[in-house]
Each structure stands twice: as C-alpha cells, then as structure tokens.
Amino acid sequence: MNTISKQQYLSKNIDPKGLIIAGAIVSLWFISLVFLLGYSLDFRDPLVYLAILVQTHLYTGLFITAHDAMHGVVSSNRKLNHAVGWLAALLFSYNFYWRLLPNHHKHHRHVATDKDPDYHASHRFFPWYLSFLFSYVNIWQFLLMAGTFNLLKIWIPTENLIVFWMLPAVLSTLQLFYFGTYLPHRGEHSNPHHSGSMAPNHFWAFISCYFFGYHYEHHEAPNTPWWRLWRAKDART
C-alpha cells in the first residue's frame, strides 16, 4: 500500500466504535434527507433553515467519515474500512474515494508547499477556496449529479432537491474548507505541520467541523479518529 501501512489496519488501537459512529453518520444523513425531500417547503417556516444547517453538518460528517477511512481508523478490516470511506465519499456529491485518498496524503506529506493540493500560496479566501474545490471536483461528478437530479425530480419537488440535497452539499464544502483548511493553514506557523489550532471549546469545535479546528492535533496524530481529537487537544493543553 502506497499511502497507509498495512500494519495500521492490524493495529489493536483502532477502536471498533469507529465503525458504529461512521454507520450512524451515514444513516442519519440518509434518514434526514429522505424526510426532508418529502417535507412541505415554506420559506416562512424557520424549521426549513434549521434543517438546511443540520443537513449541511451531516454532509460534512460524510466527508469526515471518508477522511477517517483514508487514515485507516474506521475499521481494522482494511477492505471494510475502504468500503465505508468509498460509500461516504460517493454520497457526498459523487466524490471518488480513490481519487481523494492520494491527494489527502500528499497534503499530510507536503503540507503548505507547492506539492500540497489543499494549499494556496496567496492565502486569500476566494482564490484558495476555488483552488481547493476544483482540485477535488471533476466533470464526472457534475454529470452524475445532473443525471441524478433529473431522475429524482420525476418523483420529488425540484425545490426540495435544491434546498435539501444540493444546497447543503455546497455549504458543506465551505464549512470543510473554512474550518478544516483555511483557518488552520493560513498565515505563518513555526511548527513542522504548518498548522494552527483553535482555542479549546469542544462544543464549538464539534459544531463547526467535527473537531477539525483542532488541526495541529490532527497533523500531529493523524491516526486519531475525529471523535477523539478533543482528547488530543486536552492532552496538549
């Protein structure tokens, strides 16, 4: 294996709860989406806006689940670990896990350099966001999303598809980029990971991006699953 050692998958330190947590995120995303696609959409209803935020957070959870699989910490079974990562990435607007995997490990090996696919030397938000976005998005995703949209709108109101399926996916890319890439890696950092870390606030760290605001801790211990990063933060502080 090029990016993750085989021994990592055999490690007894991989908590079996990782698979349960991954399954819970995928299930909650799916159940929520099915419910919302049949929800009576009224923009005067405050629950619509709450639902968008919740669905955005669950979309982010899909990507974080795929990310944990890239580090081999969803399951000690290598095939199952990759299968969960593949599914979670696919549900996130047809992202391709096997394309994400090498790019993410390039980020860890070459953080904040011209070989880092997640980095933009300008440190300006919009150029960096667009660079981040298009380093992962490809034409096949657009075609698959368009095809799925046109198929689903036969049975589901177009407005519901846009508001509860498409919009949260777009907002999630902003959430992932802002809290998981832009804030941690902008500016200069003297540590070897070229990464900052938010002040300890476990509730906000979870709500904002599944504890990935504790970004130095992630780079310091990349085999720590997202739901244990708060412990890494506590240990450091």
C-alpha positions as CSV (number, residue, x, y, z in Angstrom):
1,M,0.0,0.0,0.0
2,N,1.3,3.4,-1.0
3,T,-0.2,5.7,1.5
4,I,-1.3,3.7,4.5
5,S,0.8,0.9,6.1
6,K,-0.8,-2.5,6.3
7,Q,0.2,-2.6,10.0
8,Q,-2.2,0.3,10.6
9,Y,-5.1,-1.8,9.7
10,L,-4.0,-4.6,12.0
11,S,-3.5,-2.2,15.0
12,K,-5.4,-3.1,18.1
13,N,-5.7,0.6,18.8
14,I,-8.3,1.1,16.1
15,D,-11.5,1.4,18.2
16,P,-14.4,-0.7,17.0
17,K,-16.7,2.2,17.9
18,G,-15.4,3.9,14.7
19,L,-17.5,1.7,12.5
20,I,-20.6,2.3,14.6
21,I,-20.0,6.1,14.5
22,A,-19.5,6.0,10.8
23,G,-22.6,4.0,10.3
24,A,-24.6,6.4,12.5
25,I,-23.5,9.4,10.4
26,V,-24.3,7.8,7.1
27,S,-27.7,6.6,8.5
28,L,-28.6,10.0,9.9
29,W,-27.7,11.7,6.7
30,F,-29.9,9.3,4.7
31,I,-32.9,9.3,7.0
32,S,-32.8,13.1,7.3
33,L,-32.5,13.5,3.5
34,V,-35.5,11.2,2.8
35,F,-37.6,13.0,5.4
36,L,-36.7,16.5,4.1
37,L,-37.2,15.6,0.4
38,G,-40.9,15.0,1.3
39,Y,-41.1,18.0,3.6
40,S,-43.6,20.7,2.8
41,L,-41.3,23.6,1.8
42,D,-42.3,27.0,3.0
43,F,-39.6,29.7,3.4
44,R,-41.6,31.3,6.1
45,D,-41.0,28.2,8.2
46,P,-37.9,28.6,10.5
47,L,-37.5,24.8,10.6
48,V,-36.5,24.9,6.9
49,Y,-33.4,26.9,7.8
50,L,-32.6,24.7,10.8
51,A,-33.0,21.7,8.5
52,I,-30.5,23.1,6.0
53,L,-27.9,23.7,8.8
54,V,-28.4,20.2,10.1
55,Q,-28.2,18.6,6.7
56,T,-25.1,20.6,5.9
57,H,-23.5,19.3,9.1
58,L,-24.4,15.8,8.2
59,Y,-22.9,16.3,4.7
60,T,-19.7,17.4,6.4
61,G,-19.9,14.3,8.5
62,L,-19.9,12.2,5.4
63,F,-16.7,13.8,4.3
64,I,-15.1,13.5,7.7
65,T,-16.0,9.8,7.7
66,A,-14.4,9.3,4.3
67,H,-11.4,11.2,5.7
68,D,-11.1,8.9,8.7
69,A,-11.2,5.9,6.3
70,M,-8.3,7.5,4.4
71,H,-6.3,7.3,7.7
72,G,-7.5,3.7,8.2
73,V,-9.3,4.4,11.5
74,V,-12.9,3.5,10.7
75,S,-12.2,-0.2,10.9
76,S,-9.3,-2.5,11.4
77,N,-10.5,-4.6,8.5
78,R,-8.8,-2.9,5.5
79,K,-11.5,-3.8,3.0
80,L,-14.3,-2.7,5.2
81,N,-12.5,0.5,6.1
82,H,-12.1,1.4,2.5
83,A,-15.7,0.3,1.6
84,V,-17.1,2.7,4.3
85,G,-14.9,5.5,3.0
86,W,-15.9,4.8,-0.6
87,L,-19.6,4.9,0.3
88,A,-19.4,8.1,2.4
89,A,-17.4,9.9,-0.3
90,L,-19.8,8.8,-3.0
91,L,-22.8,10.1,-1.0
92,F,-21.1,13.4,-0.8
93,S,-22.0,14.5,-4.3
94,Y,-20.2,11.6,-6.0
95,N,-16.8,12.2,-4.7
96,F,-14.4,9.5,-5.7
97,Y,-12.6,8.0,-2.7
98,W,-9.7,6.5,-4.6
99,R,-9.0,9.9,-6.1
100,L,-9.3,11.7,-2.7
101,L,-7.0,9.2,-0.9
102,P,-3.7,10.0,-2.6
103,N,-4.4,13.8,-2.6
104,H,-5.1,13.8,1.1
105,H,-1.9,12.0,1.9
106,K,0.0,14.4,-0.3
107,H,-1.4,17.2,1.9
108,H,0.0,15.5,5.0
109,R,3.4,14.8,3.4
110,H,3.8,18.2,1.8
111,V,1.7,20.5,3.9
112,A,1.8,24.2,2.9
113,T,4.1,23.6,-0.1
114,D,3.6,23.7,-3.8
115,K,3.1,19.9,-3.7
116,D,0.2,20.3,-1.3
117,P,-3.1,20.0,-3.3
118,D,-5.0,21.8,-0.4
119,Y,-2.7,24.8,-0.2
120,H,-2.8,28.2,-2.0
121,A,0.2,30.4,-1.6
122,S,-1.9,33.6,-1.9
123,H,-3.7,32.9,1.4
124,R,-6.7,34.8,0.0
125,F,-10.0,33.2,0.8
126,F,-11.8,33.0,-2.6
127,P,-8.8,32.0,-4.8
128,W,-7.9,29.4,-2.2
129,Y,-11.5,28.1,-1.9
130,L,-11.8,27.8,-5.7
131,S,-8.4,26.0,-5.9
132,F,-9.4,23.7,-3.1
133,L,-12.8,23.0,-4.7
134,F,-11.6,22.3,-8.2
135,S,-8.7,20.1,-7.0
136,Y,-11.3,17.6,-5.9
137,V,-14.3,18.2,-8.3
138,N,-14.3,16.8,-11.8
139,I,-16.7,16.7,-14.8
140,W,-17.9,13.2,-13.9
141,Q,-19.3,14.5,-10.6
142,F,-21.3,17.2,-12.4
143,L,-22.7,14.7,-14.9
144,L,-23.7,12.2,-12.2
145,M,-25.3,14.9,-10.1
146,A,-27.2,16.3,-13.1
147,G,-28.3,12.8,-14.1
148,T,-29.5,12.0,-10.5
149,F,-31.2,15.4,-10.2
150,N,-33.2,14.9,-13.4
151,L,-34.1,11.4,-12.4
152,L,-35.2,12.3,-8.9
153,K,-37.3,15.3,-9.9
154,I,-39.7,12.9,-11.6
155,W,-40.9,12.0,-8.1
156,I,-39.5,14.7,-5.8
157,P,-40.3,18.5,-6.0
158,T,-37.4,20.4,-7.6
159,E,-37.4,22.9,-4.8
160,N,-36.8,20.2,-2.2
161,L,-34.0,18.7,-4.2
162,I,-32.2,22.1,-4.5
163,V,-32.8,23.2,-0.9
164,F,-32.2,20.0,1.0
165,W,-29.9,17.9,-1.3
166,M,-27.8,20.3,-3.4
167,L,-27.5,23.5,-1.2
168,P,-26.3,21.7,1.9
169,A,-23.6,19.9,-0.1
170,V,-22.3,23.3,-1.4
171,L,-22.5,24.8,2.1
172,S,-20.6,21.8,3.5
173,T,-17.7,22.5,1.1
174,L,-17.4,26.0,2.6
175,Q,-17.6,24.5,6.1
176,L,-14.9,22.0,5.4
177,F,-12.7,24.5,3.7
178,Y,-13.0,27.4,6.2
179,F,-12.7,25.4,9.4
180,G,-10.6,22.5,8.2
181,T,-8.1,24.1,5.7
182,Y,-8.3,27.9,5.5
183,L,-8.2,28.8,9.2
184,P,-5.6,26.2,10.3
185,H,-3.2,26.7,7.4
186,R,-3.4,30.4,6.6
187,G,-0.5,32.6,7.7
188,E,2.8,31.5,9.0
189,H,3.3,28.7,11.6
190,S,6.6,27.8,13.2
191,N,5.6,24.2,13.9
192,P,6.6,21.3,11.5
193,H,2.9,20.8,10.5
194,H,2.5,24.5,9.4
195,S,-0.8,24.4,11.2
196,G,-2.7,26.3,13.7
197,S,-5.3,25.1,16.2
198,M,-8.4,26.8,17.6
199,A,-8.7,27.5,21.3
200,P,-10.3,24.7,23.3
201,N,-14.0,24.7,23.1
202,H,-15.2,21.2,22.5
203,F,-18.9,22.1,21.7
204,W,-17.9,24.7,19.1
205,A,-15.2,22.5,17.7
206,F,-17.7,19.7,17.1
207,I,-20.4,22.0,15.6
208,S,-18.0,23.9,13.4
209,C,-16.3,20.9,11.8
210,Y,-16.2,17.7,13.8
211,F,-13.2,18.9,15.9
212,F,-11.0,19.6,12.9
213,G,-10.5,23.1,14.1
214,Y,-8.0,21.2,16.4
215,H,-5.9,20.9,13.3
216,Y,-2.4,20.8,14.7
217,E,-3.6,17.9,16.8
218,H,-4.8,16.1,13.7
219,H,-1.5,16.6,11.9
220,E,0.4,15.6,15.0
221,A,-1.6,12.4,15.4
222,P,-3.3,11.7,12.0
223,N,-4.4,8.2,13.1
224,T,-6.6,9.7,15.8
225,P,-10.3,9.5,14.7
226,W,-12.3,12.7,14.6
227,W,-14.3,11.9,17.7
228,R,-11.1,11.6,19.8
229,L,-9.5,14.8,18.7
230,W,-10.9,16.7,21.7
231,R,-8.8,14.3,23.9
232,A,-5.7,15.1,21.9
233,K,-6.5,18.8,22.4
234,D,-6.9,18.3,26.2
235,A,-3.6,16.4,26.4
236,R,-1.8,19.2,24.6
237,T,-3.3,22.0,26.7
